[in-house]
Amino acid sequence: MERIKGNIPVVQNIGLADRLFRFYGGGALLAWGALSLAMGNTPILATLAILLSVYPLMTTVMGWDPFYQLLGTRTCSLEGGRNQCGTLPYEMDAAIGRNPKPDRGYDYDHSLTGSHH
């Protein structure tokens, strides 16, 4: 089992600032598309905006971007023993200075339990 756990990479690769940017950008696209559809203006562009909003919103929720994975990059770090690529509750606790503790046996935390110690 240890051999298997050692080969599993960090799943999240999007930092808090990147998530917030994607959330607001995707939300703006979604709102603009929905309002344009409701007003009857250019239904093709409005539908396209709604469809394009799905990608940033889904990557925000998952904390993982497949293009970042292909490029082998992330917008957060694992320095200081805290997972800057962790779940949103963990990231929020780290951002406001609560210094959440990683799960036992991990150098970083990738679960919801890290923010509730």
N, CA, C and O atoms as a GROMACS GRO file, in nm:
protein
  468
    1MET      N    1   0.082  -0.119   0.000
    1MET     CA    2   0.000   0.000   0.000
    1MET      C    3   0.086   0.126   0.000
    1MET      O    4   0.050   0.224  -0.064
    2GLU      N    5   0.199   0.124   0.070
    2GLU     CA    6   0.287   0.240   0.074
    2GLU      C    7   0.341   0.273  -0.065
    2GLU      O    8   0.356   0.390  -0.101
    3ARG      N    9   0.369   0.170  -0.143
    3ARG     CA   10   0.420   0.191  -0.278
    3ARG      C   11   0.316   0.262  -0.365
    3ARG      O   12   0.350   0.347  -0.447
    4ILE      N   13   0.191   0.226  -0.346
    4ILE     CA   14   0.083   0.288  -0.424
    4ILE      C   15   0.064   0.433  -0.379
    4ILE      O   16   0.053   0.522  -0.464
    5LYS      N   17   0.060   0.458  -0.248
    5LYS     CA   18   0.040   0.594  -0.199
    5LYS      C   19   0.153   0.686  -0.241
    5LYS      O   20   0.130   0.805  -0.262
    6GLY      N   21   0.273   0.636  -0.255
    6GLY     CA   22   0.386   0.718  -0.295
    6GLY      C   23   0.378   0.764  -0.439
    6GLY      O   24   0.443   0.862  -0.475
    7ASN      N   25   0.300   0.694  -0.522
    7ASN     CA   26   0.289   0.729  -0.663
    7ASN      C   27   0.172   0.820  -0.694
    7ASN      O   28   0.156   0.865  -0.807
    8ILE      N   29   0.089   0.849  -0.594
    8ILE     CA   30  -0.029   0.932  -0.616
    8ILE      C   31   0.012   1.079  -0.603
    8ILE      O   32   0.057   1.120  -0.497
    9PRO      N   33  -0.003   1.158  -0.710
    9PRO     CA   34   0.038   1.298  -0.703
    9PRO      C   35  -0.067   1.383  -0.631
    9PRO      O   36  -0.178   1.336  -0.604
   10VAL      N   37  -0.031   1.507  -0.599
   10VAL     CA   38  -0.126   1.602  -0.542
   10VAL      C   39  -0.233   1.628  -0.647
   10VAL      O   40  -0.202   1.658  -0.762
   11VAL      N   41  -0.359   1.617  -0.608
   11VAL     CA   42  -0.467   1.630  -0.704
   11VAL      C   43  -0.493   1.776  -0.738
   11VAL      O   44  -0.516   1.809  -0.854
   12GLN      N   45  -0.490   1.864  -0.640
   12GLN     CA   46  -0.518   2.004  -0.664
   12GLN      C   47  -0.395   2.074  -0.720
   12GLN      O   48  -0.283   2.047  -0.677
   13ASN      N   49  -0.415   2.164  -0.815
   13ASN     CA   50  -0.304   2.240  -0.870
   13ASN      C   51  -0.339   2.387  -0.892
   13ASN      O   52  -0.267   2.458  -0.963
   14ILE      N   53  -0.448   2.433  -0.832
   14ILE     CA   54  -0.491   2.571  -0.846
   14ILE      C   55  -0.490   2.636  -0.709
   14ILE      O   56  -0.550   2.585  -0.615
   15GLY      N   57  -0.423   2.750  -0.698
   15GLY     CA   58  -0.415   2.824  -0.572
   15GLY      C   59  -0.539   2.908  -0.547
   15GLY      O   60  -0.628   2.917  -0.632
   16LEU      N   61  -0.543   2.969  -0.430
   16LEU     CA   62  -0.659   3.047  -0.388
   16LEU      C   63  -0.683   3.166  -0.480
   16LEU      O   64  -0.797   3.190  -0.521
   17ALA      N   65  -0.579   3.242  -0.513
   17ALA     CA   66  -0.597   3.359  -0.599
   17ALA      C   67  -0.648   3.318  -0.737
   17ALA      O   68  -0.736   3.384  -0.794
   18ASP      N   69  -0.594   3.209  -0.790
   18ASP     CA   70  -0.638   3.158  -0.920
   18ASP      C   71  -0.784   3.113  -0.912
   18ASP      O   72  -0.862   3.138  -1.005
   19ARG      N   73  -0.821   3.048  -0.804
   19ARG     CA   74  -0.961   3.005  -0.787
   19ARG      C   75  -1.056   3.123  -0.781
   19ARG      O   76  -1.163   3.120  -0.842
   20LEU      N   77  -1.018   3.226  -0.708
   20LEU     CA   78  -1.104   3.344  -0.699
   20LEU      C   79  -1.120   3.412  -0.835
   20LEU      O   80  -1.230   3.452  -0.872
   21PHE      N   81  -1.010   3.425  -0.909
   21PHE     CA   82  -1.016   3.483  -1.043
   21PHE      C   83  -1.108   3.402  -1.134
   21PHE      O   84  -1.190   3.458  -1.206
   22ARG      N   85  -1.093   3.270  -1.130
   22ARG     CA   86  -1.178   3.183  -1.213
   22ARG      C   87  -1.324   3.190  -1.170
   22ARG      O   88  -1.414   3.190  -1.254
   23PHE      N   89  -1.348   3.197  -1.039
   23PHE     CA   90  -1.485   3.203  -0.988
   23PHE      C   91  -1.555   3.330  -1.038
   23PHE      O   92  -1.666   3.324  -1.091
   24TYR      N   93  -1.488   3.445  -1.020
   24TYR     CA   94  -1.551   3.570  -1.062
   24TYR      C   95  -1.559   3.583  -1.214
   24TYR      O   96  -1.658   3.634  -1.266
   25GLY      N   97  -1.459   3.536  -1.285
   25GLY     CA   98  -1.462   3.540  -1.431
   25GLY      C   99  -1.571   3.449  -1.488
   25GLY      O  100  -1.646   3.490  -1.576
   26GLY      N  101  -1.579   3.328  -1.436
   26GLY     CA  102  -1.682   3.235  -1.481
   26GLY      C  103  -1.821   3.283  -1.443
   26GLY      O  104  -1.916   3.268  -1.519
   27GLY      N  105  -1.832   3.340  -1.323
   27GLY     CA  106  -1.962   3.394  -1.279
   27GLY      C  107  -2.006   3.510  -1.365
   27GLY      O  108  -2.125   3.524  -1.396
   28ALA      N  109  -1.911   3.596  -1.404
   28ALA     CA  110  -1.944   3.710  -1.490
   28ALA      C  111  -1.990   3.662  -1.628
   28ALA      O  112  -2.086   3.715  -1.683
   29LEU      N  113  -1.921   3.562  -1.684
   29LEU     CA  114  -1.963   3.506  -1.813
   29LEU      C  115  -2.103   3.445  -1.804
   29LEU      O  116  -2.186   3.465  -1.892
   30LEU      N  117  -2.126   3.371  -1.695
   30LEU     CA  118  -2.256   3.308  -1.677
   30LEU      C  119  -2.366   3.413  -1.662
   30LEU      O  120  -2.472   3.401  -1.723
   31ALA      N  121  -2.342   3.516  -1.580
   31ALA     CA  122  -2.442   3.620  -1.559
   31ALA      C  123  -2.470   3.697  -1.688
   31ALA      O  124  -2.585   3.724  -1.721
   32TRP      N  125  -2.362   3.731  -1.761
   32TRP     CA  126  -2.382   3.804  -1.886
   32TRP      C  127  -2.461   3.720  -1.986
   32TRP      O  128  -2.551   3.771  -2.053
   33GLY      N  129  -2.426   3.592  -1.996
   33GLY     CA  130  -2.498   3.506  -2.089
   33GLY      C  131  -2.644   3.488  -2.052
   33GLY      O  132  -2.731   3.491  -2.139
   34ALA      N  133  -2.671   3.471  -1.923
   34ALA     CA  134  -2.810   3.453  -1.878
   34ALA      C  135  -2.891   3.580  -1.900
   34ALA      O  136  -3.005   3.574  -1.945
   35LEU      N  137  -2.832   3.695  -1.869
   35LEU     CA  138  -2.903   3.821  -1.890
   35LEU      C  139  -2.926   3.848  -2.038
   35LEU      O  140  -3.033   3.896  -2.077
   36SER      N  141  -2.828   3.818  -2.121
   36SER     CA  142  -2.845   3.836  -2.265
   36SER      C  143  -2.954   3.746  -2.321
   36SER      O  144  -3.032   3.788  -2.407
   37LEU      N  145  -2.958   3.624  -2.274
   37LEU     CA  146  -3.066   3.533  -2.318
   37LEU      C  147  -3.201   3.583  -2.272
   37LEU      O  148  -3.299   3.577  -2.347
   38ALA      N  149  -3.208   3.632  -2.148
   38ALA     CA  150  -3.336   3.680  -2.094
   38ALA      C  151  -3.385   3.803  -2.170
   38ALA      O  152  -3.506   3.822  -2.187
   39MET      N  153  -3.292   3.886  -2.216
   39MET     CA  154  -3.330   4.007  -2.289
   39MET      C  155  -3.348   3.982  -2.438
   39MET      O  156  -3.396   4.070  -2.510
   40GLY      N  157  -3.312   3.865  -2.485
   40GLY     CA  158  -3.329   3.830  -2.625
   40GLY      C  159  -3.220   3.882  -2.716
   40GLY      O  160  -3.237   3.885  -2.837
   41ASN      N  161  -3.107   3.924  -2.659
   41ASN     CA  162  -2.996   3.976  -2.739
   41ASN      C  163  -2.902   3.863  -2.781
   41ASN      O  164  -2.862   3.782  -2.698
   42THR      N  165  -2.868   3.857  -2.905
   42THR     CA  166  -2.772   3.763  -2.964
   42THR      C  167  -2.766   3.629  -2.891
   42THR      O  168  -2.673   3.604  -2.814
   43PRO      N  169  -2.864   3.544  -2.915
   43PRO     CA  170  -2.868   3.416  -2.843
   43PRO      C  171  -2.746   3.327  -2.866
   43PRO      O  172  -2.713   3.246  -2.780
   44ILE      N  173  -2.681   3.340  -2.980
   44ILE     CA  174  -2.564   3.255  -3.006
   44ILE      C  175  -2.449   3.295  -2.914
   44ILE      O  176  -2.386   3.208  -2.854
   45LEU      N  177  -2.420   3.424  -2.902
   45LEU     CA  178  -2.313   3.471  -2.813
   45LEU      C  179  -2.345   3.443  -2.668
   45LEU      O  180  -2.257   3.407  -2.590
   46ALA      N  181  -2.471   3.460  -2.630
   46ALA     CA  182  -2.511   3.435  -2.491
   46ALA      C  183  -2.495   3.287  -2.456
   46ALA      O  184  -2.446   3.254  -2.349
   47THR      N  185  -2.535   3.201  -2.546
   47THR     CA  186  -2.520   3.057  -2.523
   47THR      C  187  -2.373   3.018  -2.517
   47THR      O  188  -2.333   2.936  -2.434
   48LEU      N  189  -2.292   3.077  -2.603
   48LEU     CA  190  -2.149   3.051  -2.602
   48LEU      C  191  -2.086   3.096  -2.470
   48LEU      O  192  -2.000   3.027  -2.415
   49ALA      N  193  -2.128   3.213  -2.420
   49ALA     CA  194  -2.075   3.263  -2.293
   49ALA      C  195  -2.112   3.170  -2.178
   49ALA      O  196  -2.031   3.144  -2.090
   50ILE      N  197  -2.234   3.119  -2.179
   50ILE     CA  198  -2.276   3.025  -2.074
   50ILE      C  199  -2.194   2.897  -2.081
   50ILE      O  200  -2.150   2.845  -1.979
   51LEU      N  201  -2.175   2.845  -2.202
   51LEU     CA  202  -2.095   2.723  -2.218
   51LEU      C  203  -1.950   2.746  -2.177
   51LEU      O  204  -1.889   2.659  -2.115
   52LEU      N  205  -1.893   2.862  -2.211
   52LEU     CA  206  -1.755   2.892  -2.173
   52LEU      C  207  -1.739   2.914  -2.023
   52LEU      O  208  -1.629   2.896  -1.970
   53SER      N  209  -1.845   2.951  -1.955
   53SER     CA  210  -1.836   2.973  -1.809
   53SER      C  211  -1.824   2.842  -1.732
   53SER      O  212  -1.782   2.842  -1.617
   54VAL      N  213  -1.860   2.731  -1.794
   54VAL     CA  214  -1.856   2.602  -1.726
   54VAL      C  215  -1.713   2.564  -1.688
   54VAL      O  216  -1.689   2.516  -1.577
   55TYR      N  217  -1.617   2.585  -1.778
   55TYR     CA  218  -1.479   2.544  -1.752
   55TYR      C  219  -1.418   2.614  -1.630
   55TYR      O  220  -1.370   2.545  -1.540
   56PRO      N  221  -1.418   2.748  -1.624
   56PRO     CA  222  -1.358   2.810  -1.505
   56PRO      C  223  -1.434   2.778  -1.376
   56PRO      O  224  -1.371   2.765  -1.271
   57LEU      N  225  -1.565   2.766  -1.383
   57LEU     CA  226  -1.640   2.735  -1.262
   57LEU      C  227  -1.613   2.592  -1.214
   57LEU      O  228  -1.601   2.568  -1.094
   58MET      N  229  -1.603   2.498  -1.305
   58MET     CA  230  -1.576   2.359  -1.265
   58MET      C  231  -1.433   2.344  -1.212
   58MET      O  232  -1.412   2.272  -1.114
   59THR      N  233  -1.336   2.411  -1.274
   59THR     CA  234  -1.200   2.401  -1.223
   59THR      C  235  -1.188   2.469  -1.086
   59THR      O  236  -1.106   2.428  -1.004
   60THR      N  237  -1.269   2.571  -1.062
   60THR     CA  238  -1.271   2.634  -0.930
   60THR      C  239  -1.321   2.537  -0.825
   60THR      O  240  -1.262   2.524  -0.718
   61VAL      N  241  -1.427   2.468  -0.855
   61VAL     CA  242  -1.485   2.373  -0.760
   61VAL      C  243  -1.391   2.256  -0.734
   61VAL      O  244  -1.373   2.214  -0.620
   62MET      N  245  -1.331   2.204  -0.839
   62MET     CA  246  -1.244   2.087  -0.825
   62MET      C  247  -1.105   2.122  -0.773
   62MET      O  248  -1.039   2.039  -0.711
   63GLY      N  249  -1.059   2.246  -0.798
   63GLY     CA  250  -0.924   2.283  -0.757
   63GLY      C  251  -0.818   2.221  -0.846
   63GLY      O  252  -0.701   2.213  -0.809
   64TRP      N  253  -0.858   2.177  -0.962
   64TRP     CA  254  -0.768   2.106  -1.053
   64TRP      C  255  -0.794   2.151  -1.196
   64TRP      O  256  -0.909   2.158  -1.239
   65ASP      N  257  -0.688   2.181  -1.267
   65ASP     CA  258  -0.698   2.223  -1.406
   65ASP      C  259  -0.623   2.120  -1.492
   65ASP      O  260  -0.504   2.099  -1.470
   66PRO      N  261  -0.690   2.057  -1.588
   66PRO     CA  262  -0.623   1.956  -1.669
   66PRO      C  263  -0.509   2.013  -1.753
   66PRO      O  264  -0.412   1.942  -1.778
   67PHE      N  265  -0.518   2.138  -1.796
   67PHE     CA  266  -0.409   2.198  -1.874
   67PHE      C  267  -0.287   2.221  -1.786
   67PHE      O  268  -0.174   2.202  -1.830
   68TYR      N  269  -0.308   2.262  -1.661
   68TYR     CA  270  -0.196   2.275  -1.568
   68TYR      C  271  -0.131   2.139  -1.545
   68TYR      O  272  -0.008   2.130  -1.536
   69GLN      N  273  -0.212   2.034  -1.537
   69GLN     CA  274  -0.159   1.899  -1.517
   69GLN      C  275  -0.073   1.856  -1.636
   69GLN      O  276   0.034   1.798  -1.617
   70LEU      N  277  -0.119   1.885  -1.757
   70LEU     CA  278  -0.042   1.851  -1.877
   70LEU      C  279   0.091   1.925  -1.881
   70LEU      O  280   0.192   1.870  -1.923
   71LEU      N  281   0.090   2.050  -1.835
   71LEU     CA  282   0.212   2.130  -1.836
   71LEU      C  283   0.298   2.105  -1.713
   71LEU      O  284   0.413   2.150  -1.707
   72GLY      N  285   0.245   2.033  -1.615
   72GLY     CA  286   0.320   2.003  -1.494
   72GLY      C  287   0.341   2.124  -1.405
   72GLY      O  288   0.445   2.136  -1.339
   73THR      N  289   0.245   2.214  -1.402
   73THR     CA  290   0.258   2.337  -1.324
   73THR      C  291   0.144   2.350  -1.225
   73THR      O  292   0.045   2.277  -1.233
   74ARG      N  293   0.158   2.442  -1.132
   74ARG     CA  294   0.052   2.474  -1.036
   74ARG      C  295   0.067   2.620  -0.997
   74ARG      O  296   0.175   2.678  -1.010
   75THR      N  297  -0.041   2.679  -0.949
   75THR     CA  298  -0.037   2.820  -0.909
   75THR      C  299  -0.033   2.833  -0.757
   75THR      O  300  -0.072   2.937  -0.703
   76CYS      N  301   0.013   2.732  -0.691
   76CYS     CA  302   0.027   2.734  -0.546
   76CYS      C  303   0.149   2.653  -0.508
   76CYS      O  304   0.208   2.585  -0.592
   77SER      N  305   0.187   2.659  -0.382
   77SER     CA  306   0.309   2.589  -0.340
   77SER      C  307   0.279   2.497  -0.222
   77SER      O  308   0.173   2.504  -0.161
   78LEU      N  309   0.376   2.412  -0.192
   78LEU     CA  310   0.365   2.322  -0.078
   78LEU      C  311   0.466   2.360   0.029
   78LEU      O  312   0.497   2.279   0.117
   79GLU      N  313   0.519   2.482   0.024
   79GLU     CA  314   0.623   2.521   0.119
   79GLU      C  315   0.565   2.549   0.257
   79GLU      O  316   0.447   2.584   0.270
   80GLY      N  317   0.646   2.533   0.357
   80GLY     CA  318   0.605   2.560   0.493
   80GLY      C  319   0.522   2.450   0.556
   80GLY      O  320   0.469   2.468   0.665
   81GLY      N  321   0.507   2.334   0.488
   81GLY     CA  322   0.431   2.224   0.544
   81GLY      C  323   0.281   2.242   0.531
   81GLY      O  324   0.204   2.153   0.569
   82ARG      N  325   0.237   2.356   0.477
   82ARG     CA  326   0.094   2.377   0.457
   82ARG      C  327   0.062   2.354   0.311
   82ARG      O  328   0.141   2.390   0.223
   83ASN      N  329  -0.051   2.296   0.284
   83ASN     CA  330  -0.090   2.272   0.147
   83ASN      C  331  -0.160   2.394   0.092
   83ASN      O  332  -0.276   2.420   0.124
   84GLN      N  333  -0.091   2.470   0.011
   84GLN     CA  334  -0.154   2.583  -0.055
   84GLN      C  335  -0.240   2.537  -0.172
   84GLN      O  336  -0.314   2.617  -0.230
   85CYS      N  337  -0.233   2.409  -0.206
   85CYS     CA  338  -0.315   2.352  -0.313
   85CYS      C  339  -0.428   2.268  -0.255
   85CYS      O  340  -0.481   2.182  -0.325
   86GLY      N  341  -0.464   2.290  -0.134
   86GLY     CA  342  -0.561   2.205  -0.068
   86GLY      C  343  -0.704   2.237  -0.103
   86GLY      O  344  -0.732   2.313  -0.196
   87THR      N  345  -0.794   2.180  -0.028
   87THR     CA  346  -0.935   2.205  -0.049
   87THR      C  347  -0.967   2.348  -0.013
   87THR      O  348  -0.889   2.414   0.057
   88LEU      N  349  -1.080   2.398  -0.059
   88LEU     CA  350  -1.115   2.537  -0.036
   88LEU      C  351  -1.124   2.572   0.113
   88LEU      O  352  -1.074   2.678   0.150
   89PRO      N  353  -1.183   2.488   0.200
   89PRO     CA  354  -1.181   2.522   0.343
   89PRO      C  355  -1.039   2.532   0.399
   89PRO      O  356  -1.012   2.619   0.481
   90TYR      N  357  -0.951   2.445   0.354
   90TYR     CA  358  -0.812   2.450   0.400
   90TYR      C  359  -0.744   2.578   0.353
   90TYR      O  360  -0.674   2.644   0.429
   91GLU      N  361  -0.766   2.613   0.227
   91GLU     CA  362  -0.707   2.734   0.171
   91GLU      C  363  -0.758   2.858   0.243
   91GLU      O  364  -0.681   2.950   0.271
   92MET      N  365  -0.887   2.863   0.272
   92MET     CA  366  -0.943   2.979   0.340
   92MET      C  367  -0.884   2.992   0.481
   92MET      O  368  -0.850   3.102   0.524
   93ASP      N  369  -0.872   2.881   0.552
   93ASP     CA  370  -0.810   2.884   0.685
   93ASP      C  371  -0.666   2.934   0.677
   93ASP      O  372  -0.623   3.012   0.761
   94ALA      N  373  -0.592   2.888   0.577
   94ALA     CA  374  -0.453   2.930   0.560
   94ALA      C  375  -0.446   3.078   0.523
   94ALA      O  376  -0.357   3.149   0.569
   95ALA      N  377  -0.539   3.125   0.440
   95ALA     CA  378  -0.537   3.264   0.395
   95ALA      C  379  -0.568   3.362   0.508
   95ALA      O  380  -0.513   3.472   0.511
   96ILE      N  381  -0.654   3.323   0.602
   96ILE     CA  382  -0.688   3.414   0.712
   96ILE      C  383  -0.596   3.395   0.832
   96ILE      O  384  -0.617   3.457   0.937
   97GLY      N  385  -0.495   3.310   0.818
   97GLY     CA  386  -0.392   3.299   0.921
   97GLY      C  387  -0.418   3.199   1.031
   97GLY      O  388  -0.353   3.206   1.135
   98ARG      N  389  -0.508   3.106   1.012
   98ARG     CA  390  -0.535   3.005   1.115
   98ARG      C  391  -0.432   2.894   1.116
   98ARG      O  392  -0.428   2.816   1.212
   99ASN      N  393  -0.349   2.883   1.014
   99ASN     CA  394  -0.244   2.781   1.004
   99ASN      C  395  -0.296   2.640   1.030
   99ASN      O  396  -0.260   2.579   1.130
  100PRO      N  397  -0.380   2.589   0.941
  100PRO     CA  398  -0.432   2.452   0.960
  100PRO      C  399  -0.320   2.349   0.959
  100PRO      O  400  -0.218   2.368   0.893
  101LYS      N  401  -0.339   2.242   1.032
  101LYS     CA  402  -0.239   2.136   1.044
  101LYS      C  403  -0.266   2.027   0.940
  101LYS      O  404  -0.381   1.990   0.919
  102PRO      N  405  -0.161   1.976   0.875
  102PRO     CA  406  -0.180   1.866   0.779
  102PRO      C  407  -0.224   1.738   0.851
  102PRO      O  408  -0.199   1.720   0.970
  103ASP      N  409  -0.289   1.652   0.777
  103ASP     CA  410  -0.325   1.521   0.831
  103ASP      C  411  -0.198   1.447   0.872
  103ASP      O  412  -0.091   1.469   0.815
  104ARG      N  413  -0.211   1.360   0.968
  104ARG     CA  414  -0.095   1.282   1.013
  104ARG      C  415  -0.044   1.194   0.901
  104ARG      O  416  -0.121   1.131   0.829
  105GLY      N  417   0.088   1.190   0.889
  105GLY     CA  418   0.149   1.106   0.788
  105GLY      C  419   0.164   1.171   0.652
  105GLY      O  420   0.217   1.110   0.559
  106TYR      N  421   0.117   1.296   0.638
  106TYR     CA  422   0.129   1.366   0.511
  106TYR      C  423   0.216   1.489   0.528
  106TYR      O  424   0.212   1.554   0.633
  107ASP      N  425   0.295   1.522   0.427
  107ASP     CA  426   0.370   1.647   0.428
  107ASP      C  427   0.279   1.762   0.390
  107ASP      O  428   0.311   1.878   0.416
  108TYR      N  429   0.170   1.732   0.329
  108TYR     CA  430   0.072   1.831   0.290
  108TYR      C  431  -0.064   1.773   0.319
  108TYR      O  432  -0.078   1.653   0.341
  109ASP      N  433  -0.164   1.857   0.318
  109ASP     CA  434  -0.300   1.810   0.346
  109ASP      C  435  -0.384   1.825   0.221
  109ASP      O  436  -0.382   1.931   0.158
  110HIS      N  437  -0.455   1.723   0.186
  110HIS     CA  438  -0.541   1.733   0.070
  110HIS      C  439  -0.685   1.690   0.102
  110HIS      O  440  -0.759   1.646   0.014
  111SER      N  441  -0.722   1.703   0.227
  111SER     CA  442  -0.856   1.661   0.268
  111SER      C  443  -0.925   1.773   0.342
  111SER      O  444  -0.862   1.872   0.380
  112LEU      N  445  -1.052   1.757   0.363
  112LEU     CA  446  -1.129   1.856   0.438
  112LEU      C  447  -1.092   1.857   0.586
  112LEU      O  448  -1.112   1.958   0.653
  113THR      N  449  -1.039   1.747   0.637
  113THR     CA  450  -1.012   1.739   0.780
  113THR      C  451  -0.900   1.831   0.823
  113THR      O  452  -0.894   1.867   0.941
  114GLY      N  453  -0.812   1.870   0.733
  114GLY     CA  454  -0.700   1.958   0.769
  114GLY      C  455  -0.743   2.094   0.818
  114GLY      O  456  -0.670   2.158   0.894
  115SER      N  457  -0.859   2.140   0.776
  115SER     CA  458  -0.904   2.272   0.817
  115SER      C  459  -0.988   2.268   0.944
  115SER      O  460  -1.032   2.372   0.992
  116HIS      N  461  -1.012   2.150   0.997
  116HIS     CA  462  -1.099   2.138   1.115
  116HIS      C  463  -1.029   2.079   1.235
  116HIS      O  464  -1.094   2.016   1.319
  117HIS      N  465  -0.899   2.097   1.247
  117HIS     CA  466  -0.824   2.046   1.364
  117HIS      C  467  -0.837   2.142   1.478
  117HIS      O  468  -0.782   2.118   1.586
   0.00000   0.00000   0.00000
